[in-house]
Amino acid sequence: MSLSVSQLVLRARQLDIEALRQLARRVDLADVIGRLVHALQRERGAASLFLASGGQRFATERQTAVDKAQPIETALRELFAEQLAPEHGATSRTLSLMAWVMLDLDALRALRAAIEQRGPTAHDAVAAYSRVIAGLVELVFHLADAAADPGISRLLVAYVHLVQGKEAAGQERAVGAQLFASGTCDDTEQQRIVHLIDAQERCLRVFEEFADDAQRARWQQHHLTPVVAQLERLRRTLCTARPGAALDSALSESWFEVSSARITEMGQLQNDLVHGLRQACADQIQRAEQALQDSEGLLRQLRDNPPPHTHAVERFFNSAAQPEAAPVLSAVADGTKAAPGGAAVSSLVELLQTQSARLASMEAELDTARRALHERKIIERAKGALMSRLGLTEEAAFRALQKSAMDHNRRLLDVAEATLALPDIAFAARHGSTHQK
Amino acid sequence: MSLSVSQLVLRARQLDIEALRQLARRVDLADVIGRLVHALQRERGAASLFLASGGQRFATERQTAVDKAQPIETALRELFAEQLAPEHGATSRTLSLMAWVMLDLDALRALRAAIEQRGPTAHDAVAAYSRVIAGLVELVFHLADAAADPGISRLLVAYVHLVQGKEAAGQERAVGAQLFASGTCDDTEQQRIVHLIDAQERCLRVFEEFADDAQRARWQQHHLTPVVAQLERLRRTLCTARPGAALDSALSESWFEVSSARITEMGQLQNDLVHGLRQACADQIQRAEQALQDSEGLLRQLRDNPPPHTHAVERFFNSAAQPEAAPVLSAVADGTKAAPGGAAVSSLVELLQTQSARLASMEAELDTARRALHERKIIERAKGALMSRLGLTEEAAFRALQKSAMDHNRRLLDVAEATLALPDIAFAARHGSTHQK
């Protein structure tokens, strides 16, 4: 038995623990991002109402929201700074996304000052906040990718889809409130509401699929509450009114209230999920530390009883005498019944088998979680390509993908992949010809 | 502008360089593994002929082969030891696979001693060496996964498929030589030859797809040589003879000669590929170091001219006055035409955009390489599941997958995925019912 084999086995177990610790820190980061998104959603709502009222109302609420967001922002910046240290295992991609978020956060100060002076319109302020939140959501999606543990990965997938679904709900609340308050239905805004409801439901379906049973049950229970029933009635009013038709502007407040109640419920689910994620990380780290201790103990025993190599030769002969072809490794593993040295090698093989089996089964399970994130990434990227190449809005880009999927009876993912595979020139040609018409 | 944004950007660039250096070391590792596989293939051939001749022939050739393999084995062990250091970025999975290989290598000593005493049959010795080589091939496939650069990834995918194709060719050479030498055709061995030719061609198709143009051309040129023509004639003789029919045992030597010529050509391609990989790594590292220097220079300039935040507010107003909704970031990026501070922020944004665009385009290209490795991994795993659960041979397992794919008109990959998705119980039931019949 070579000492190096046990060194490799021990180091592999140590790396398992390191990977889990890095994952736990990623969960902390995802938590703070989720809380900052929540705070900015409130700030966006208050700023929008403050600007829409010509600065007459919601000045205090807006200031309170800003005061609540700032310490979370500071905490996030501190966590970003920590990620510069090599032991945190951040990749180049992660740091680049963080840099984008940081630029957005740096610009927030100017945005707040401008809003205080009632510079931007309510609509522009909502757009600016939504852009910052989109960057944060992008980062949290990236952090959820490639987690080292399948159970934790599943919860992370649930978490990021909940955060994204909640953001769609937040935007729906803002757009709906403005639409009701305006007193008149508008086609473009109606389309946005429909799109935001769609986007929400897609995210929340993934959340339900990956959340644990208790969370899923709680969320499904929430669907049966009077709050959701009233939200659905108001959604129907908004979505079915003909463009130009009058809307009861008094409903704006009820709309805001029921939308907020639903978002609050999502916020609680979000906190619960983080709690579950922290618990899962702690459990896995404890288990991995126990496994490392056990391995160390076993390997100490093995080192005290090194196997004489002559026995290995003997074992090979025994095994080679079998009718079937005798692979070297099974010859070595068969040593249990042979000399004491054989038992040592066999224990080492067992140790390695446990590690390998664990890694292999994890890999298969991780595939499911990865696929969910991959699907979202590809669809978002295809949407982005259509937006930038054809100058479409987000809704129009998504509808184009959806229509193509339906027309050709293919999955949305396949259409998105095909879209990304098209060279730029194809878009240029199509775009050009559209202009010529 | 926050200093932290530039810290994140610089650190991201540093991590790019670190990832490329780790990749260069993985290439070194893959090279030594490829050379050890080559040496063990020779040793396997010599040992097989030594044992088949009752120790009368090939004793010197075998000893020469062992002497050639040993320093490569030592070099590999040294590289393994290096991978224990944290800066090499080895994962738990990599180290576990290395530990398996190390166990196999430790057992080689006993195998060689046994062969010297003419213990095992030629067939068993071939099986034992093949097992060791399979572990090495598995490791090299794993090392090729998730490379940080698409160009290098493509070459690695070509490399590992060439190594695996070459191993199938090596096994074909051994099985064919024994079959010719035996003087009688045998159904089971014939099936193995057919399977090994199939496996080779699948690997070499992937090699051709991912190799660079010069390599592909060279390989296609090789197909037109008289050596390959003669190999194909001998393959036809072997594959079309009826079981039990006589084979001209004198052809054994010609078979060995032409098979070896083809394997030598593959070995040269393998060396060329490693050369290309080393060159590509060096180029990428140089490019990344240049990019880091450029960024450092640019950021030093930016730090010397910090932008006053008042200008940011102004820029936001300008931008918010546009008819379209003004996202915060574009407001910041628009600053080029404004005050000097604006130019600084804009340069930073450009820097970040370069980095992000590079990462995004790499990700898309990497997908292609990853998919090729993923496909192979899933099919190998499904084959392994069928072998262990239904007690099938490798060939039978592969044929079962192939047949199912043809019967249901589905891709081999889909069938393999479906196979892996089946719970153990399904196999238990099917296995049981087969036995009852």
Interface residues (C-beta under 8 A of the other chain):
Chain A: M1 S2 S4 V5 Q7 L8 V9 R11 A12 R13 L15 D16 A19 R77 F80 A81 L84 A90 T91 S92 R93 L95 S96 M98 A99 W100 M102 L103 D104 D106 A107 L108 R109 A110 L111 A113 A114 G119 P120 T121 H123 D124 A127 A128 R131 V132 G135 H309 A312 V313 R315 F316 F317 A320 A325 A326 P327 V328 L329 A331 V332 V345 L348 V349 L352 Q355 S356 L359 A360 A364 R381 L420
Chain B: M1 S2 S4 V5 Q7 L8 V9 R11 A12 R13 L15 D16 A19 R77 F80 A81 L84 A90 T91 S92 R93 L95 S96 M98 A99 W100 M102 L103 D104 D106 A107 L108 R109 A110 L111 A113 A114 G119 P120 T121 H123 D124 A127 A128 R131 V132 G135 H309 A312 V313 R315 F316 F317 A320 A325 A326 P327 V328 L329 A331 V332 V345 L348 V349 L352 Q355 S356 L359 A360 E363 A364 R381 L420
